[in-house]
Amino acid sequence: MIPPEQLPSVIQSVGKVLRELRSASNELMREIADSIQESPTATPSATTTSPPKPLDAPPQETVKPERPSALRDQQ
């Protein structure tokens, strides 16, 4: 428990801590906003990027699977 005569100083200290936290939070938000405005190309948007070009892959040969020898012997 906090004695009643110390309440004003405790409340003053809590207020100071809250002001410092708010100031640090505002500064961080300002820095983030500034960095976003400075480099808009850092995060590409869907309207500015083109889809990737397809690769020119050589055609693949289709290979028919061999029938197992046991099935060949039955025919």
JOPE-V548286 format. One record per backbone hydrogen bond with DSSP energy under -0.5 kcal/mol. CO is the residue of the C=O (numbers start at 1). NH is the residue of the N-H. E is the energy in kcal/mol with one decimal. If there is no record, write none. Layout:
[[CO;NH;E] [CO;NH;E]]
//
This chain:
[[1;3;-0.6] [3;6;-1.8] [3;7;-0.6] [4;7;-0.7] [6;10;-2.2] [7;11;-2.8] [8;12;-2.1] [9;13;-2.1] [10;14;-2.4] [11;15;-2.3] [12;16;-2.1] [13;17;-2.3] [14;18;-2.4] [15;19;-2.3] [16;20;-2.2] [17;21;-2.4] [18;22;-2.5] [19;23;-2.4] [20;24;-2.5] [21;25;-2.5] [22;26;-2.6] [23;27;-2.2] [24;28;-2.2] [25;29;-2.4] [26;30;-2.3] [27;31;-2.3] [28;32;-2.3] [29;33;-2.5] [30;34;-2.5] [31;35;-2.3] [32;36;-2.0] [33;37;-2.1] [34;38;-2.0] [35;39;-1.6] [39;42;-1.3] [40;43;-0.7] [42;44;-0.6] [45;48;-0.7] [45;49;-0.9] [55;57;-1.6] [61;63;-0.5] [62;64;-0.5] [68;71;-0.9] [68;72;-1.6] [69;73;-2.0] [70;74;-0.9] [71;75;-0.8] [72;75;-0.6]]
//
